[in-house]
Amino acid sequence: MDKLASQNYLNDEEFAKMWTDSRIISQKKGRNLVRQELQQKGIRKELVKHAMDNINPEDEIAGAMKLAQTKWKQTSGETFEKKRKTAAFLMRRGYTGAVVTKVLSQLSSESSEDEFEILDDSFDY
């Protein structure tokens, strides 16, 4: 083990960084889920905290937005019901409440603009 660590084959800090980047960007998971996964793998708390601090907020929001748009389109019902189901979905994926709130407000404003355009196009002035 010492030999592997000295040759930098065992590097928990590098592993935590690579794991976090992979989960956030490629698999579109939120920081809460990634933190839990790293802790389950036995990564020290200070390394987990450092990895969480280095997450690019724009990457996390972009991933959440992409997932939310897909879920929003798949969900039927009123806007309130769509918000509730999409929020629950994002929270299960490990996104924080702040990210979920930001994504939902943006998504619902886009949705209401789309609904207004549809209504606007259906009337002859």
Order of alpha helices (4+ residues) and beta strands (2+ residues): alpha-alpha-alpha-alpha-alpha-alpha-alpha
